[in-house]
Amino acid sequence: MPSEYLISLQKNGYVVIPSLLPPSTLSSLRAASSTATNLARTGSWPYFRTVPKQFPPWPTNVPPPASEGGIWGVQHLLHPDMPGRTEFAKFYFSESVLGVVEELVGVARNEADKEGAQKEGEEKLVMELFNLLVAPETKDFELRWHRDDIPSEVSVEEEQRLLDSKSPGGRQSHAQYNLALCPDASLIVVPGSHRRVRTEEERRADPFEGNMPEQMVVELQPGDAVFYDSNILHRGVYKAKEEGGEETRLTLHGSVGIKEHEKESGAGGDKKVRATAVLQHGVGSWVQRDDAAFGIGERAERMRANLVAMGNGEGVGYSLQG
């Protein structure tokens, strides 16, 4: 039977899970995230998301000054050169996270299945992306309404075709989530929009419309997570922090894929969907490095191997740009 989480995801396009991260691990992840943010803000970490750019490709030069908004995200928390990488990896590959993922993508297994998979070295999940979303400095910043893998300018017919192909039979090709380390009310969604084309009102709306019909602000407390369909109609609204002040937003933003989906060719499935969505961020340029192994267990290495098998990302293009 579908779990409560899966039922909510399929109906609404998102599900909030309170206290997914226990209080005992909050402080260490918050410290590692604060360090990563400071490195990116000061130009000591080359992978970041900059204000006012919303989508990749991201610049890799010096970040904009705080007076221009600076950065709103830190990329590649699992990169072998990232300080605190082990802390991030322990969370990303934890059973508390992967257990939810398995339920949402339809590969939940009983204990016998898990033991058999371990003996055979089989792994259905794929390591994908793990980034950090932070507050811009001195300037508020907003993302436009969008679906992650579907351009806004497509026709009604093409929008429906893409929705069907990216989630054939209503099945997710991946699980995407935000995990809050500080109180966070940045994500705004239109519940149920992940399974339908936009209404005429939604199509005509301003890209930054502040009062979209039926919109819902997703409110998270430290340790809470929201898992959501990446093609739900959504946007982000990020309040600025004071320059030099404490971080007001530290939100871990991750995705985990399913290997089986990459092999599907029927039911409208597109095996290149996740390759573009994941590799467009540049993860393929470092995940194959000799020192990229995590050293925290065989499952992490099997999931990394599944990502390596996707390729290095050359020529995959971009889901959205701007």
N, C-alpha and C positions, 0 to 999 in steps of 0.2 A: 504494500500500500504506500502511496506517496506520503512523505513526511509533512509535518506542519510547515516546515521551511519551504519545501518544494511547492506546496499548494499556494502559499502566499506569493512566491516568486512567479509562478505561472499565472496567477490571477492579476496581481498588481504590478509585476515587473520589478519588484524589489522586496526585500525582507530585512527587518532590523533584528539583530541578535544582541540582546543586552549582555554585557560582561563576558564577551568572548575571551578577552584578555584578562587574566586574574590580576588583582592589585599587586601581587608580589613581583610581577615582571614589568609593570608599568614604568617604574622609575628608571630601570636600566635601558629600556627602549627609548624613553624620553630623552635620556642623556645622550645616547648614540645619535638620535635624530637631531638634537640641538647642535651636536658637533658637526654633523653632515651639513646642516643648514649654514652654519657659520663658515665652513670651508667653501661652500658654493657662493655665499654672499661676498666673500673676500677674494674670489678668483682663484682659490686653491683647489677647487674641484671643477673640472671642465664640463660636467654634464648637468644641465639645468634647464628649466623653463623660464622664459623671460617675459616680463610685461612690456608691451601689450600683446605679444604673440600668443595665439590660442592653440595652434596645432603644429605638429612637426612639418618640415625639419627644424630642429632646434639649433640655435647658434652654439658654437663651442669656443667662442672667444671670451673676452672679459665681460662679466655680467654688467647690465646697466647700473648706474648709480642709484642710490636710494631715492634721490629726488625725482627720478623717473619711474619709480615703482620697483626697481630691482628685479628679483626673481619671485616666482610663485610656485616653483617646484624643484626638487632635486632628483635627478635620474640615476638609475643603476645602483641601488643599494646593495645588490649582490655582486657587484664588480669586485674582482680580487684585490684591487687597490683601495677599496673603501674602508676607512677606519670604522670599527664596529660591525664589520660584515658578518662576523659569527653570530652576534646578537640578532641581527636582522634575519639571517638564515634559519636560526633556531625557531623563530616565530613563523617564517614563511613556510617551512617544511614541517611544522608541528601538527600533531594529530588533531588538535582542536580546530585548526584551519582546514586541513585536508579532509577531515571527516565531514565537515559541512560541504566542502566542494564535491565530494563523492556523491552526497545526497542530491545536490542540485544539478549535476550533470548526468545522473543516472547510472553511476557505477558503484553505488553503495554495495558493500560486500559483507557477508557474515565472516566469522572468525576462521572457518575452514577455507573459505575462498582466499582470505588474506594470507593464510599459511601456505596454501598452494602456490599463490603468486610469488611469494617470497622465495620458495624453493626453486621455482622455474625462472626467476629473474624477470618476470613479466611486470610491466608497469604501464598502466593506462593513462596516468596523468602526465602532463607536460609542464615543466617549468616555463613560465612566461615572463611577466614583467613585475618588478617590485620597485616602486618609486615613493617619493615623499611629497605631499602637498603642504605648502606653507603660506603664511600671510605675506602679501606684498608689503613693501615699506612705504609709508607716507601717502600712498595713493590707493584708493579702493580699485578693485579690478573685477570685471564681470566677463563670463563666457556667454556666447550667444546660445540660443536654443539649438540643439543638435542631437543627432544619433551618431554614435561613434563610427559606424561603418557604412552609413548611407548619406550621400550628399543631399543637401536641402533642395537643390534645384531640379531633382528628378521629377518625372511625371507621376501621377497617381498610380498608373499601371506599373511603372518601373519600381516605385516605392514598395508596392505590394509584392512584386517578384523578388526584390532583394530581401524583404522581411522573411519571406518563405524560404529563400535559399540559405540564409544565414542561420536560421533556426528551423531546419526541416522537421515537420511533424511536431513543432513546438519544443523541440529538444535543444538545449543550450550546447554550444560548442566549447564553452568555457565558463568559468565563474569569475566575476570581477567584484572587488570589494573595496570599501574604505574602512579603516580601523582608526578610531580617534584616540589620540594621546592627550588632547586638550578638548574642552567642550567645542563642538563643531555643529554649525547649522548652515553650512555652505552649499550643500547639494539640494537642488530643487527639481522635482520630477512631476510628470503627469501620469498618475497611476493608470495602468491598463493600456498605455499607448504603445507598448512594445509588440503588440499583436495586431495593430491596425494601422492603416494609413492616416496621415494627419487630416483633421477636419479642415473645411474651407477657412474657418476662423483662425486656426493654427497656421495655415499656409500664408494668410494675409498679415499675420501679426508681425510687429516689429521684432527683429532678431533678439533684442534685449528686453522684450515685453516683461514688465514687472508684475503683471497680474493675469497670467495665462489661465483660462478656465480650468478648474479642477486641479490646479497645481498644488503640490504638497512640499513643504519644507521638511527635509529629513534631519531631525535633531538627534545628535549623538553626545553621550557623556563619555569621559575617558574610559577606555576598555570596551565600549560598544562598537559593533560593526554593522555595516549595511552591505549586503550582497545585492547586486542589481544587474538586470539585463542591460548590456551596453548599448542596445538599440531602443531603450525606452527614451522618450523625448525628455531631455534634461538639460540643465545648465548649472553653472557654478557662480556664486556671488561671494567674493572674498573681501572682507574688511581689512583695511591696512593696520599694521602695527606701528607703534611709535619707533622712530629711528633710534637704534641703540637700546630699546626696551626689551623686555622678555618676550619670547615667542608666544603668540596668541593662537597659532594654529600649527599643529604637527599631526598630520593625518597620513597613515600608511596606505598606499594605493597599490593594490596588487591584482594580478590575474593568474589563473591556473587553467590550462587547457586540457583537452581530452584527446589522446592519441588516436583513438578509434575513429574520431570524426574526420581526421586528416585523410583517412583511407576511403571515405564514403564518396561515391560518385552518383548514386541514385537519389531519389526523393528530392531532387532540386538542390542537393548539397553541393557546396563549392569547397574543394579541398584547399584552395589557396586563401580562403578567408582569414584564417588565423596567421598564416605566414606573413601576409601584408600587415595586419593589425599589430603583430608583435615585432617583426623584424624592421619595420619602419622607424623604430626608436633606436636602432643601432646596437641592440643586445648581441646580435650575431658576430660583431667585430671583436668581442672579448670572451664570450662564453666557451670558445674552443681552446683558449689558452691552456698551457700545461699546468699553470698554477691556479686554474679556476675551480679545482675540486674543493668541496666544502669540508670534508673530513668529519661530518656529523652523522654519517649513516649511509647505508647502501641505497635507501629510497631516494635521497636527495641526488645521488649520482645517477640513478636510473632516470629520474625526471630531467636532469641536466642533459643526459645523452639524448633524450627525446627531443629536446630543443635544438641540440647540435645537429640532429638529423634534418631539421628544417632548412638548414643552409646558413650562409653568412649575410643574407639580406640584400645582396646586389641585384638591382633591377626589380625589386618587388613593388616599388612605388609607394604611394601614401593613401590612406583611407580618406582623410580630410586634410585640407591645407588652409592656412590663413593665420 
